[in-house]
Amino acid sequence: MLTTAWVALSCLTFVLGYALARRRPEPPEGASEAEVPEGGWKGEATYATLHIAALAAPALRAGLHRESARKAVRHLHALLGTYAVAITSTDAALAWDGPCTDEVLSYARAVLGSGRAQVFAGEPYDAVVVPLTVDGKIVGTLAAFDAELSAALVRTVTEVGRWVSGQLELAELDSSRRRALEAEMRALRAQISPHFVYNALTTIASFVRTDPARARELLLDFADFARYALHRAHDFTTLADELTCVDRYLLLERARFGDKLRFSVQVAPEVLPLPVPFLCLQPLVENAIKHGMGGRGGGGEVRVVARDAGPEAHITVEDDGTGMDPEHARRMLDDDPRREGGGIGLANVDVRMRQIYGEGYGLVVETALGAGTRVRLRVPKARLSSS
């Protein structure tokens, strides 16, 4: 990505020099000293050129399609200062600014076939057409039309084409990174502990003969949990929905452990609508039960607390079990999240939190032997994006 950005900067520097020459850095005829802008007329032209490039860049960073080409082409036209500018894909004219000629597609096909910039003589305007490439593959063309094509203009259109290609390549890198991140997040969140499923169904089966009504209720709770955990279409949910999932999970585990499992949930109403990563709490509760139930007297308590902390929500999941060696807790976070016990473990949630919000938003685990375990996470109210 650094190479692509450097090429884009080099191209823009060349274009800047050409644009300065075409934009006349001398003051307009009749301009007084009082009208000279700060930095001089040359500085004004420099600013204008960089400003135009900055206006075109966001559209190009969305990739090459009809809408992005339509938004970018008028800025590229202003940057080049030619009679007309057009952008094509490999098979269609996507956008143009200025009178368009029917020859633009035939020119584009010739460039696509040769892979090189070409100059075409036409009436009443000549054209210079350059390829646009992404990762070495031609994805379209940039065409500039003018009454008189100079060598400097040909070089400038070529460099603008390289700059546009650099922006499109950055767009593809952004898209590839986003697709990889989304695929990894889907893979990580899709891991539902087979041990929990087995234990839940076994518990429900144990009530079928002795308490059919209870078995039916638990089966509905399990169905609600499974529907939420397995069929969620998005990466985010509300804290209220996440807590409902936790509640269903705790009801199933309570049926399994009976009065040995105690739990409490304390939530500030202000944070209930907060968007949170899907399945970010249930794995922490599962971990608390797993490590807390072998503690004092064969039972344990799990506490979930969500507080309003200004720009963030602070959530803790705590158990009063035997705790663990802090080094073991560190290894749990460092482990490959796809190998952690066959389920959605702490490492999974830690990875997703850092991917979404940044490195400073990973899980914090506070534990010691004989002192229980507390897992803390912070969720920004204004969603951040890791870069």
C-alpha positions as CSV (number, residue, x, y, z in Angstrom):
1,M,0.0,0.0,0.0
2,L,2.9,2.3,0.7
3,T,4.2,1.8,-2.9
4,T,0.8,2.7,-4.3
5,A,0.6,5.8,-2.2
6,W,4.1,6.9,-3.3
7,V,3.3,6.4,-6.9
8,A,0.1,8.4,-6.5
9,L,2.0,11.2,-4.8
10,S,4.7,11.3,-7.6
11,C,2.0,11.5,-10.2
12,L,0.3,14.3,-8.4
13,T,3.5,16.2,-8.2
14,F,4.0,16.0,-12.0
15,V,0.4,17.0,-12.6
16,L,0.9,19.9,-10.2
17,G,3.8,21.2,-12.3
18,Y,1.8,21.0,-15.5
19,A,-1.2,22.6,-13.9
20,L,0.8,25.5,-12.6
21,A,2.0,26.2,-16.0
22,R,-1.5,26.1,-17.5
23,R,-3.0,28.1,-14.7
24,R,-0.6,31.1,-15.2
25,P,1.1,31.8,-11.9
26,E,1.4,35.4,-12.9
27,P,-1.3,37.8,-11.6
28,P,-4.2,38.5,-14.0
29,E,-4.0,41.6,-16.1
30,G,-5.1,44.6,-14.1
31,A,-4.8,43.0,-10.7
32,S,-3.6,45.3,-8.0
33,E,-1.2,44.5,-5.1
34,A,-4.1,44.4,-2.7
35,E,-5.7,41.5,-4.8
36,V,-2.6,39.3,-4.6
37,P,-3.6,36.3,-2.5
38,E,-1.5,35.2,0.5
39,G,1.3,33.1,-0.9
40,G,1.1,34.8,-4.3
41,W,-0.7,33.7,-7.5
42,K,1.5,30.7,-7.8
43,G,0.6,29.5,-4.3
44,E,-3.1,30.0,-5.3
45,A,-2.7,27.8,-8.3
46,T,-0.9,25.1,-6.2
47,Y,-3.7,25.2,-3.7
48,A,-6.4,24.9,-6.4
49,T,-4.7,21.9,-8.0
50,L,-4.3,20.1,-4.8
51,H,-7.9,20.9,-3.8
52,I,-9.2,19.5,-7.1
53,A,-7.3,16.3,-6.6
54,A,-8.6,16.0,-3.0
55,L,-12.1,16.4,-4.3
56,A,-11.7,13.6,-6.8
57,A,-10.0,11.1,-4.5
58,P,-12.9,10.1,-2.3
59,A,-15.0,9.0,-5.2
60,L,-12.1,7.0,-6.7
61,R,-11.4,5.3,-3.4
62,A,-14.9,3.8,-3.8
63,G,-13.7,1.8,-6.8
64,L,-14.5,2.1,-10.5
65,H,-18.2,2.1,-11.3
66,R,-20.7,4.4,-12.9
67,E,-21.5,6.4,-9.7
68,S,-17.9,6.9,-8.6
69,A,-16.8,7.8,-12.2
70,R,-19.6,10.4,-12.4
71,K,-18.5,12.1,-9.2
72,A,-14.8,12.1,-10.1
73,V,-14.8,13.0,-13.8
74,R,-15.8,16.7,-13.4
75,H,-12.9,17.1,-10.9
76,L,-10.5,15.4,-13.3
77,H,-11.8,17.6,-16.1
78,A,-11.0,20.7,-14.0
79,L,-7.6,19.3,-13.1
80,L,-6.6,18.7,-16.8
81,G,-8.3,21.8,-18.2
82,T,-9.0,20.1,-21.5
83,Y,-12.1,20.4,-23.7
84,A,-13.6,17.1,-22.3
85,V,-12.7,14.1,-20.2
86,A,-14.3,10.7,-20.1
87,I,-13.9,7.5,-18.0
88,T,-14.7,4.1,-19.3
89,S,-14.7,0.6,-17.9
90,T,-13.5,-2.3,-20.1
91,D,-16.9,-2.4,-21.9
92,A,-18.8,0.9,-21.3
93,A,-18.5,4.6,-21.1
94,L,-19.1,5.3,-17.4
95,A,-19.0,9.1,-17.2
96,W,-17.8,12.2,-19.1
97,D,-17.6,15.9,-18.6
98,G,-17.9,18.1,-21.7
99,P,-19.3,17.0,-25.1
100,C,-18.8,13.2,-25.5
101,T,-17.8,11.6,-28.8
102,D,-19.1,8.3,-30.0
103,E,-15.5,7.4,-30.7
104,V,-14.6,7.1,-27.0
105,L,-15.4,3.4,-26.8
106,S,-13.5,2.6,-30.0
107,Y,-10.5,4.5,-28.6
108,A,-10.9,2.7,-25.3
109,R,-10.9,-0.7,-27.0
110,A,-7.7,0.1,-28.8
111,V,-6.0,1.1,-25.6
112,L,-7.4,-2.0,-23.8
113,G,-6.0,-4.2,-26.6
114,S,-2.5,-2.6,-26.6
115,G,-2.2,-1.9,-22.9
116,R,-0.6,1.4,-23.6
117,A,-1.6,5.1,-23.8
118,Q,-2.5,6.2,-27.3
119,V,-3.2,9.5,-29.2
120,F,-6.1,9.7,-31.7
121,A,-6.7,12.3,-34.3
122,G,-10.3,13.3,-34.6
123,E,-12.7,16.0,-35.7
124,P,-13.0,18.5,-34.2
125,Y,-10.9,17.3,-31.2
126,D,-8.0,15.0,-30.8
127,A,-7.8,12.5,-27.9
128,V,-5.3,11.0,-25.6
129,V,-6.5,7.8,-23.9
130,V,-4.6,6.0,-21.1
131,P,-5.3,2.7,-19.4
132,L,-6.4,2.5,-15.7
133,T,-5.0,-0.5,-13.9
134,V,-5.4,-2.2,-10.6
135,D,-2.9,-4.8,-9.5
136,G,-1.5,-4.9,-13.0
137,K,-4.9,-5.6,-14.6
138,I,-6.5,-3.0,-16.9
139,V,-9.9,-2.1,-15.5
140,G,-10.8,0.9,-17.7
141,T,-9.5,4.0,-19.4
142,L,-9.2,7.8,-18.9
143,A,-9.7,9.9,-22.1
144,A,-9.0,13.6,-22.5
145,F,-10.1,15.6,-25.6
146,D,-8.6,18.9,-26.8
147,A,-8.2,20.9,-30.0
148,E,-4.4,20.6,-29.8
149,L,-2.5,17.9,-28.1
150,S,1.0,18.8,-26.9
151,A,3.6,16.4,-25.6
152,A,3.2,18.0,-22.1
153,L,-0.5,17.3,-22.2
154,V,0.0,13.7,-23.2
155,R,2.5,13.2,-20.4
156,T,0.1,14.9,-17.9
157,V,-2.9,12.8,-18.9
158,T,-0.7,9.7,-18.6
159,E,0.4,10.8,-15.1
160,V,-3.2,11.6,-14.1
161,G,-4.1,8.1,-15.3
162,R,-1.4,6.7,-13.0
163,W,-2.7,8.7,-10.1
164,V,-6.3,7.5,-10.8
165,S,-5.0,4.0,-11.0
166,G,-3.3,4.5,-7.6
167,Q,-6.5,5.6,-6.0
168,L,-8.4,2.6,-7.5
169,E,-5.7,0.3,-6.2
170,L,-6.1,1.8,-2.8
171,A,-9.8,1.2,-3.1
172,E,-9.2,-2.5,-4.0
173,L,-6.9,-2.9,-1.0
174,D,-9.5,-1.3,1.3
175,S,-12.2,-3.6,-0.2
176,S,-10.0,-6.7,0.1
177,R,-9.1,-5.8,3.7
178,R,-12.8,-5.3,4.5
179,R,-13.8,-8.6,2.9
180,A,-11.1,-10.5,4.7
181,L,-12.1,-8.8,8.0
182,E,-15.8,-9.6,7.5
183,A,-15.0,-13.2,6.6
184,E,-12.9,-13.7,9.6
185,M,-15.4,-12.1,11.9
186,R,-18.2,-14.4,10.5
187,A,-15.9,-17.4,10.9
188,L,-15.0,-16.4,14.5
189,R,-18.6,-15.7,15.6
190,A,-19.9,-18.9,14.0
191,Q,-18.3,-21.1,16.6
192,I,-20.9,-22.3,19.1
193,S,-19.6,-24.6,21.8
194,P,-20.6,-28.2,21.0
195,H,-20.2,-28.9,24.7
196,F,-22.9,-26.4,25.6
197,V,-25.3,-27.7,22.9
198,Y,-24.7,-31.3,24.2
199,N,-25.2,-30.3,27.8
200,A,-28.3,-28.2,27.1
201,L,-30.0,-31.0,25.1
202,T,-29.1,-33.5,27.8
203,T,-30.5,-31.3,30.5
204,I,-33.7,-30.8,28.5
205,A,-34.0,-34.6,27.9
206,S,-33.7,-35.2,31.7
207,F,-36.9,-33.2,32.3
208,V,-39.0,-34.8,29.5
209,R,-40.3,-37.6,31.8
210,T,-40.2,-35.9,35.2
211,D,-41.3,-32.4,34.2
212,P,-42.6,-32.1,30.6
213,A,-43.7,-28.5,31.1
214,R,-40.3,-27.5,32.2
215,A,-38.7,-29.4,29.3
216,R,-40.9,-27.6,26.9
217,E,-40.0,-24.2,28.4
218,L,-36.3,-25.0,28.2
219,L,-36.6,-26.3,24.7
220,L,-38.1,-22.9,23.7
221,D,-35.3,-21.1,25.5
222,F,-32.8,-23.2,23.6
223,A,-34.5,-22.5,20.3
224,D,-34.5,-18.8,21.0
225,F,-30.8,-18.9,21.9
226,A,-29.9,-21.0,18.8
227,R,-32.0,-18.7,16.5
228,Y,-30.1,-15.7,17.7
229,A,-26.7,-17.3,17.8
230,L,-26.8,-19.1,14.4
231,H,-28.9,-17.0,12.2
232,R,-27.9,-13.4,12.9
233,A,-27.2,-11.6,9.6
234,H,-25.2,-8.6,10.9
235,D,-22.0,-8.1,12.9
236,F,-23.7,-5.8,15.4
237,T,-26.7,-6.0,17.7
238,T,-28.0,-3.9,20.6
239,L,-26.8,-4.5,24.1
240,A,-30.4,-5.2,25.0
241,D,-30.6,-8.1,22.5
242,E,-27.2,-9.4,23.6
243,L,-28.4,-9.5,27.2
244,T,-31.5,-11.3,26.1
245,C,-29.3,-14.0,24.6
246,V,-27.3,-14.1,27.8
247,D,-30.5,-14.5,29.8
248,R,-31.6,-17.5,27.7
249,Y,-28.1,-19.0,28.1
250,L,-28.2,-18.6,31.8
251,L,-31.6,-20.1,32.1
252,L,-30.4,-23.2,30.3
253,E,-27.3,-23.4,32.5
254,R,-29.3,-22.8,35.6
255,A,-31.5,-25.8,34.7
256,R,-28.3,-27.8,34.4
257,F,-26.7,-26.7,37.7
258,G,-29.7,-25.9,39.7
259,D,-29.3,-23.7,42.8
260,K,-25.5,-24.2,42.6
261,L,-25.4,-21.5,39.9
262,R,-26.3,-18.0,41.0
263,F,-26.3,-15.0,38.7
264,S,-27.2,-11.3,38.7
265,V,-27.4,-8.8,35.9
266,Q,-27.1,-5.0,36.6
267,V,-27.5,-2.7,33.6
268,A,-27.8,1.1,33.3
269,P,-30.9,1.7,31.1
270,E,-29.0,4.4,29.1
271,V,-26.7,1.8,27.5
272,L,-29.4,-0.8,26.5
273,P,-29.8,0.6,22.9
274,L,-26.0,0.7,22.4
275,P,-24.7,-1.2,19.3
276,V,-22.3,-3.9,20.4
277,P,-20.5,-6.7,18.5
278,F,-22.7,-9.7,18.0
279,L,-22.1,-12.5,20.6
280,C,-19.6,-10.4,22.7
281,L,-21.1,-11.2,26.1
282,Q,-22.3,-14.8,26.0
283,P,-18.7,-16.2,25.6
284,L,-17.6,-14.2,28.6
285,V,-20.5,-15.6,30.7
286,E,-19.8,-19.1,29.4
287,N,-16.1,-18.7,30.5
288,A,-17.2,-17.4,33.9
289,I,-19.4,-20.5,34.5
290,K,-16.8,-22.8,33.2
291,H,-14.1,-21.5,35.6
292,G,-16.4,-20.5,38.4
293,M,-18.5,-23.6,39.1
294,G,-15.6,-25.6,40.4
295,G,-15.1,-23.2,43.2
296,R,-16.3,-22.8,46.7
297,G,-18.7,-25.6,47.7
298,G,-19.1,-26.8,44.1
299,G,-21.2,-23.8,43.2
300,G,-20.6,-20.2,42.0
301,E,-22.0,-16.8,41.2
302,V,-21.8,-14.9,38.0
303,R,-22.3,-11.2,37.9
304,V,-22.8,-9.1,34.7
305,V,-22.6,-5.3,35.1
306,A,-23.0,-2.7,32.4
307,R,-22.3,1.0,33.3
308,D,-22.7,4.2,31.5
309,A,-19.2,5.8,31.4
310,G,-19.8,9.0,29.3
311,P,-18.4,8.3,25.8
312,E,-18.3,4.6,26.5
313,A,-20.1,1.7,28.1
314,H,-18.1,-0.4,30.6
315,I,-19.2,-4.0,30.9
316,T,-17.8,-6.6,33.3
317,V,-18.5,-10.3,33.7
318,E,-17.2,-11.6,37.0
319,D,-17.3,-15.0,38.8
320,D,-16.3,-15.9,42.4
321,G,-14.6,-19.2,41.4
322,T,-11.1,-20.4,42.0
323,G,-9.6,-18.0,39.5
324,M,-6.4,-18.8,37.5
325,D,-2.8,-17.9,37.2
326,P,-2.6,-14.5,35.3
327,E,-0.1,-16.0,32.9
328,H,-2.7,-18.7,31.9
329,A,-5.2,-15.9,31.3
330,R,-2.7,-14.1,29.1
331,R,-2.2,-17.3,27.1
332,M,-5.9,-17.6,26.7
333,L,-6.1,-14.2,25.0
334,D,-3.0,-14.9,22.9
335,D,-4.3,-18.2,21.7
336,D,-5.6,-18.7,18.2
337,P,-9.3,-17.8,18.7
338,R,-10.3,-20.6,16.2
339,R,-8.8,-23.3,18.4
340,E,-10.0,-22.2,21.8
341,G,-11.9,-25.2,23.1
342,G,-14.1,-25.5,20.0
343,G,-16.3,-22.6,21.0
344,I,-16.4,-18.8,21.1
345,G,-13.8,-18.1,23.8
346,L,-12.1,-15.1,25.2
347,A,-9.6,-14.8,22.4
348,N,-12.4,-14.7,19.9
349,V,-14.1,-11.7,21.6
350,D,-10.7,-10.0,22.2
351,V,-9.8,-10.2,18.5
352,R,-13.1,-8.9,17.3
353,M,-13.1,-6.0,19.8
354,R,-9.6,-4.9,18.7
355,Q,-10.5,-5.3,15.0
356,I,-13.6,-3.2,15.3
357,Y,-12.6,-0.4,17.7
358,G,-8.8,-0.5,17.8
359,E,-6.0,-2.1,19.8
360,G,-6.9,-0.2,23.0
361,Y,-10.3,-1.9,23.2
362,G,-9.2,-5.5,23.8
363,L,-10.4,-7.5,26.8
364,V,-8.9,-6.9,30.2
365,V,-8.8,-10.0,32.4
366,E,-8.3,-9.6,36.2
367,T,-7.7,-12.8,38.0
368,A,-5.5,-14.7,40.5
369,L,-5.5,-18.1,42.1
370,G,-8.3,-18.3,44.7
371,A,-9.6,-14.8,43.8
372,G,-12.2,-15.4,41.0
373,T,-12.0,-13.8,37.6
374,R,-13.3,-10.5,36.2
375,V,-13.3,-9.7,32.4
376,R,-13.8,-6.1,31.4
377,L,-14.6,-4.6,28.0
378,R,-15.2,-1.1,26.8
379,V,-17.6,-0.2,24.0
380,P,-17.4,3.3,22.5
381,K,-20.8,5.0,22.0
382,A,-19.5,6.5,18.8
383,R,-18.3,3.5,16.8
384,L,-14.6,3.6,16.0
385,S,-13.0,1.9,13.0
386,S,-9.6,0.3,13.2
387,S,-7.3,1.2,10.5
